[in-house]
Amino acid sequence: MEQLAPASIPVQPCHDPHLTPLERFWELRGAANCGTFGLRGYRPISLGATVADGVNGTPTSPTAGHTGTTQAYTNNETRIQLSVRTKVAQGLLTGGSDELLDSVWFAYSQQSYWQLFNSELSRPFRATDHEPELIYILPLQAELPGGWRWAYAGVSANHQSNGQSLPLSRSWNRVIAMAGFELGQRWTVNVRAWQRLPEAAEDDDNPDIVDKVGRGEVSVLWNASNDNSVGLTVRPVFGSGDAGSVRLTWWHRIGQSTNPRSSLRFHTELFSGYGDSLVDYNHRRTALNFGLTLLDW
């Protein structure tokens, strides 16, 4: 069990260890409310080195004019991920109740693969993806068998683009339905299913993206101890044994595990499948990444 914070150290409600992980993350109760327009973490903020079995040196797409020229990329590179969110409104349907608090969030995530070790190409950024998202979260707190609880349901409008011109332009828009479940402080499960918004054929950079990346994902997080967590994210593509992806991550805390708690982790992550970046949506690879991550800040 997590130790309680000493009385002499002030604790923000959204970091209160009395609350469950999903209550803190989405501020599902009035007791977890840390207000609007403050910056919060969303996806992990990380910097790490990647060793892979290959790199997509010639990005392709079924759409005409979307095949890039071959580049002599190296298999080893670095990955930088930035991700923040802010709560823009709350209590729209729940009325600011201390028991349940719904909320609207704006999030922005950016992931870049940097060919840091490729001096021959002058160390370029191989791929950078931008992902703004508008999210509505409704707390549920419904008891389930086995001690589990359905903590929230939500919906989001999501845009993802690599910001490139032709022939490397890749982008798509989605509406995402989501739900979160938890078992005490130890286990968290998040489920997301998306519907891609249609585009005109001549404007579609990646018409077969859902056939490779999938139509949803399941993420499981196990907080094994105060200092160690393990996460697994699976994106299945039913009817195709080749498509989809699996991501397995271990985080180990660096620094204090009790309040004031350190937010810095060492991470080791293994990815295998499609869609590690947008330009790689139809390129399968296996990559091992290790480095530093900020969580729970």
Helices and strands as residue ranges (DSSP letters): G 13-15, H 21-26, G 30-32, E 39-41, E 45-52, E 76-90, E 103-114, G 119-121, E 125-143, G 145-147, E 149-161, E 171-183, E 187-196, G 201-203, H 209-213, E 216-223, E 228-235, E 245-253, E 264-273, G 278-280, E 285-294
